[in-house]
Amino acid sequence: MISLAALPLAWLLVWRNANKDHYWVPAQNDRFVDDFRKFCRDPMIIMGDRVRLKWDTSIP
């Protein structure tokens, strides 16, 4: 079996939560929030707070 750690980046997804009725990640009271937190802690998953950007992200 191939280790995932040996593979290059395969996919990137960017999303946003538009409002309280439209979201792509579980809200605090959602039944899937614990699973999502577990997913975020996986070392193979890189969320935005673990990314060092090499470009200016400020909005003019």
Secondary structure, DSSP 8 states (H G I E B T S, - for coil): ---GGGS-----------BTTB-SS--TT-TTHHHHHHHHHSTT---GGG---SS-----
